[in-house]
Amino acid sequence: MKAKGFDRKFDKGEDVTQSLDMSQAQRPAQEQRRVNVDFRAWMIDFLDREAKRLGVTRQCSSGLDCRTDCEGQRDTNVDNKIAVL
């Protein structure tokens, strides 16, 4: 399919997924990296309580808190930002 035909179908809201090669598809900025973080004892207690309340692990709880605090800042220069829990 040529680009004009693809664009026309897409603009009409038609399904164009059959025309895409999904074998190499990637979601940008979604790779995971492991980090080590030192928290004060009260923060660990807070994370443990939140994790228990949500029924998840501490690691998951801290990730949810960071994601909530950082939502919407993904496209900005994160080198100059600090997420405060």
trRosetta pair geometry for C-beta under 8 A, 3 or more apart (Angstrom, degrees):
i j d omega theta_ij theta_ji phi_ij phi_ji
1 5 4.9 -121 -172 89 95 125
1 6 5.2 116 125 -60 119 89
1 9 7.9 -28 -176 4 149 139
1 19 5.0 -42 33 -129 138 132
2 5 5.0 90 59 12 76 104
2 6 7.0 -141 99 -6 37 91
3 6 5.5 -56 -145 38 32 114
3 7 6.1 33 157 -19 68 106
4 7 5.7 -53 -145 38 30 111
4 8 6.2 33 154 -23 64 106
5 8 5.6 -51 -145 33 30 113
5 9 6.4 28 156 -15 64 105
6 9 6.0 -58 -151 38 28 108
6 10 6.2 26 153 -17 65 111
6 16 6.0 85 -156 -147 80 133
6 19 5.9 -162 -112 125 105 158
7 10 5.6 -58 -144 40 30 112
7 11 6.0 29 159 -19 67 109
8 11 5.9 -56 -145 37 25 110
8 12 6.5 20 155 -14 61 109
9 12 5.9 -63 -151 39 29 108
9 14 4.2 -79 -172 66 83 123
9 15 7.9 -51 163 66 115 32
9 16 5.2 131 107 -81 120 101
9 19 7.9 115 68 -1 150 147
10 13 7.8 46 176 -68 32 20
10 14 7.1 -83 -70 54 23 76
10 16 5.1 -20 -76 -27 85 148
15 18 6.8 65 127 -5 100 96
16 19 5.1 -49 -178 37 76 116
16 20 6.7 80 128 -31 82 102
17 20 5.5 -56 -152 27 45 116
17 22 7.5 14 -168 -52 90 124
20 25 7.6 45 154 -70 119 122
21 24 6.3 22 121 25 104 96
21 25 7.8 177 108 -43 57 87
22 25 4.6 -27 -154 -11 61 129
26 30 7.7 -173 172 42 78 113
27 30 4.1 28 98 -1 107 146
29 74 6.4 124 129 -175 155 112
37 62 7.9 -176 61 168 142 149
39 43 4.0 -116 176 86 116 129
39 44 5.3 143 95 -52 123 80
39 47 7.3 38 127 -10 172 136
40 43 4.8 95 58 2 77 104
40 44 7.4 -143 96 -5 42 85
41 44 5.7 -53 -152 34 37 112
41 45 6.5 39 150 -19 67 104
42 45 5.5 -51 -150 36 36 115
42 46 6.3 40 150 -22 66 104
43 46 5.4 -49 -147 36 35 114
43 47 6.3 35 153 -18 66 104
43 85 6.6 90 -148 87 117 130
44 47 5.7 -53 -145 38 32 110
44 48 6.2 34 153 -20 64 106
44 58 7.6 8 -155 -152 73 139
45 48 5.7 -55 -148 36 29 112
45 49 6.4 29 154 -18 64 105
46 49 5.9 -55 -149 35 30 109
46 50 6.3 26 155 -15 65 108
47 50 5.7 -56 -145 41 31 110
47 51 6.1 34 155 -22 65 108
47 58 5.1 68 136 -152 112 90
47 61 5.2 142 -167 102 79 126
47 62 5.3 0 -135 -66 132 92
47 65 7.5 -96 -110 -5 89 146
48 51 5.7 -53 -144 36 29 113
48 52 6.4 29 156 -18 63 105
48 58 5.8 -21 -87 -95 62 110
48 61 7.9 167 -80 54 18 160
49 52 5.8 -56 -149 37 29 109
49 53 6.2 30 153 -20 65 108
50 53 5.6 -54 -145 37 31 113
50 54 6.1 16 160 -6 66 112
50 61 4.7 134 102 -164 105 131
50 65 7.2 48 128 -58 164 120
51 54 6.1 -65 -143 47 26 100
51 55 8.0 -136 165 39 54 7
51 56 5.3 -104 -150 80 75 70
51 57 5.9 -34 -157 146 130 16
51 58 4.8 -73 -48 -82 160 48
51 60 6.8 112 -125 65 100 88
51 61 3.8 -100 -76 -33 83 142
52 55 7.5 30 -175 -74 29 37
54 60 7.8 -141 102 109 131 111
54 61 6.2 154 41 -99 136 96
54 64 7.4 -162 -166 39 174 165
56 60 4.0 -101 161 90 123 135
56 61 5.5 155 87 -55 110 79
56 64 7.4 90 75 -17 160 136
57 60 4.6 97 55 8 79 102
57 61 6.9 -139 97 -6 42 88
58 61 5.5 -55 -147 36 32 114
58 62 6.3 27 158 -16 67 104
59 62 6.2 -55 -147 37 27 105
59 63 6.4 27 153 -17 61 110
60 63 5.6 -58 -149 39 31 113
60 64 6.3 34 154 -22 66 104
61 64 5.8 -53 -149 33 30 111
61 65 6.5 30 154 -18 64 105
62 65 5.6 -51 -148 36 35 113
62 66 6.4 34 154 -18 66 105
62 85 7.2 -39 -143 -104 79 150
63 66 5.8 -54 -146 38 32 109
63 67 6.2 31 156 -20 65 107
64 67 5.7 -55 -145 37 30 110
64 68 6.3 31 156 -20 64 106
65 68 5.9 -55 -149 35 29 111
65 69 6.4 22 156 -13 64 109
65 85 5.1 46 141 -132 134 103
66 69 5.9 -61 -148 41 31 107
66 70 5.9 9 162 -3 68 117
66 83 5.2 72 -143 132 81 156
66 85 6.9 -46 -73 -81 68 99
67 70 6.1 -68 -137 49 26 98
67 71 6.3 54 158 -59 64 87
68 71 6.0 -25 -150 -14 27 115
69 83 4.7 117 104 -159 128 100
69 84 6.8 -160 -162 59 150 50
69 85 6.8 -115 -30 -94 153 50
70 73 5.1 -97 -169 50 67 114
70 74 7.1 87 146 -63 99 70
70 78 7.7 28 -151 -122 122 120
70 81 7.7 119 -123 126 93 136
70 83 5.1 -46 -61 -96 102 128
71 74 7.8 -17 -147 -27 33 99
73 76 5.0 -56 -166 33 71 118
73 78 6.6 107 137 -93 104 90
73 81 6.1 -177 169 173 144 176
74 78 7.7 -11 -134 -57 32 123
76 81 6.9 75 102 -30 119 139
77 80 5.3 40 108 16 105 106
77 81 7.5 145 98 -12 59 98
78 81 5.1 -68 -146 43 53 111
